[in-house]
Amino acid sequence: MDFKVVSTCADARAGVLRTGHGEITTPVFMPVGTQGAVKAVSPRDLREIGVDIILGNTYHLYLRPGTGILSAGGGLHRFAGWERPILTDSGGFQVYSLTKLRKVDQEGVTFQSHLDGSSHRFTPESVIRTQRVIGSDIMMVLDECPPFPCDERYASESNHRTMDWAARCLAEYRSGAGLYGHEQAIFGIAQGATYPRIRERSVQELVGMGFNGYAIGGLAVGEPATSMYEMVEVCVRHIPRGSPRYLMGVGTPANLLEAVERGVDMFDCVLPTRNGRNAMAFTRNGPLTLTNARHANDFTPLDDECGCYTCRNFTRAYIRHLFMAREILGLTLATIHNLWFYRWLMESARERILDGSFGAWKTGLLSAITATKR
C-alpha cells in the first residue's frame, strides 16, 4: 500500500491511496458492506456510482459464510464479485455491541453468536488470520471500544489492552503473507474515549509500532459532536503527515466535512444506506422524508443537481409511491441516491482542497445540507 498527500488547504488534505486492487482518491467515503454486500445495491450499482472501496466486517463474515467457504471461494473479492479495494473492520465494535453476550480478558474476547448463541473466541492473532482468509486490502487490528460515558480509569485500562492487542496483531501480520497474490495493509486503531491525554498516548504508541495507517475509533457512540471533533484534533496532531487517517463509523455529511477540515482522509458509516432504506434522502438542500404526503404529486427529482441513476430517471412522487407500496425498488433507488450524494460530497471536498477554497465552500454548503427535513 502506498499513500501520498497531493494537496492541502489548511489542515484538509487531498491524497491518493494505492492498493493491490486499485487506486483510491481521498478524502473518501467507504460504503458499509458488512456481510460482503452493500445492502439494497449490487456491485454493478456501486461501480456506476463511482465507489472506489467498500468495507466488510470480520465478525459477520467469520460467522457467515465462514472462513472455509471464503477460502474455497478465493477470498471476498472473488466471492462477492467486487474487483476494487476492500477494507475489513476487525469486528471489535460488533463484539463491543453484544454487551451481555461477551467477556473481555487480556488475551482476547469470548462471545456468543447473535445468530445461534454458539460460543466463539477472538484473539488478536485469530482476527488477523481471519482477515488473511477474507483477503481484504486493508485489515484492522482487534480493539476494545469503551462505552460512552466511562470514567478515565476504565478508558485508560481499555486503551492499554487495545495497545497490547495492536502489537500482537502487528506481529501476526508480519509473520505471514497474503493468500491471493496481493499485499494487505494493516491499520492501528486509537482509543481513549473522550480523554485527550489517553488519546494522545494511544496514537503515539501506535505510531511507534509502525502501522501502514491509523484509525480513530470509539467515537460516534453517544458523545457530543464537539467532543468528537476535539478527539479527532488530538489524534490527527500525532499521526504522521504521510499516513492515511481513518475516522471509523462517522457519520453525517456535516460530520464528514468537519473531520475533513481537521485532516481526516477516510470514513465509513451505515447512515446513507440505512437512511435510504428508511425513506430518507440526502440532498444539497437538506434531507427529504420520502413518505411525506407533500411528495405525492411532486414530479421533480430528489435533487435537481444530482447526476445519479435515481435522479436522472425517477421523481419524488414515484419513489414515494414505491415506499408506500412497500416495493423493494424504492429501497434500492433511495440507497443509490444517498451513496451518490456521499461520493459527490467527498469528490467536491477534494476539488475544493485542490483549488484552495475548501473552507469557504464547506461553510456555505453546511448551512444548506443541514436544513430542516422536508
Stockholm file with secondary structure:
# STOCKHOLM 1.0

chainA/1-374         MDFKVVSTCADARAGVLRTGHGEITTPVFMPVGTQGAVKAVSPRDLREIGVDIILGNTYHLYLRPGTGILSAGGGLHRFAGWERPILTDSGGFQVYSLTKLRKVDQEGVTFQSHLDGSSHRFTPESVIRTQRVIGSDIMMVLDECPPFPCDERYASESNHRTMDWAARCLAEYRSGAGLYGHEQAIFGIAQGATYPRIRERSVQELVGMGFNGYAIGGLAVGEPATSMYEMVEVCVRHIPRGSPRYLMGVGTPANLLEAVERGVDMFDCVLPTRNGRNAMAFTRNGPLTLTNARHANDFTPLDDECGCYTCRNFTRAYIRHLFMAREILGLTLATIHNLWFYRWLMESARERILDGSFGAWKTGLLSAITATKR
#=GR chainA/1-374 SS CEEEEEEEETTEEEEEEEETTEEEEESEEEEBCTTSSCTTCCHHHHHHHTCCCEEEEHHHHHHTTCHHHHHHTTSHHHHHTCCSCEEEECSHHHHHHHGGGEEEETTEEEEECTTTCCEEEECHHHHHHHHHHHTCSEEECCCCCCCSSCCHHHHHHHHHHHHHHHHHHHHHHHHCCCSSSSCCEEEEEECCTTCHHHHHHHHHHHHHHTCSEEEECSCSSSCCHHHHHHHHHHHHTTSCTTSCEEETTBCCHHHHHHHHHTTCCEEEESHHHHHHHTTEECCTTCCEETTSGGGTTCCSCSCTTCCSHHHHHCCHHHHHHHHHTTCHHHHHHHHHHHHHHHHHHHHHHHHHHHHTCHHHHHHHHHHHHTSCCC
#=GC SS_cons         CEEEEEEEETTEEEEEEEETTEEEEESEEEEBCTTSSCTTCCHHHHHHHTCCCEEEEHHHHHHTTCHHHHHHTTSHHHHHTCCSCEEEECSHHHHHHHGGGEEEETTEEEEECTTTCCEEEECHHHHHHHHHHHTCSEEECCCCCCCSSCCHHHHHHHHHHHHHHHHHHHHHHHHCCCSSSSCCEEEEEECCTTCHHHHHHHHHHHHHHTCSEEEECSCSSSCCHHHHHHHHHHHHTTSCTTSCEEETTBCCHHHHHHHHHTTCCEEEESHHHHHHHTTEECCTTCCEETTSGGGTTCCSCSCTTCCSHHHHHCCHHHHHHHHHTTCHHHHHHHHHHHHHHHHHHHHHHHHHHHHTCHHHHHHHHHHHHTSCCC
//
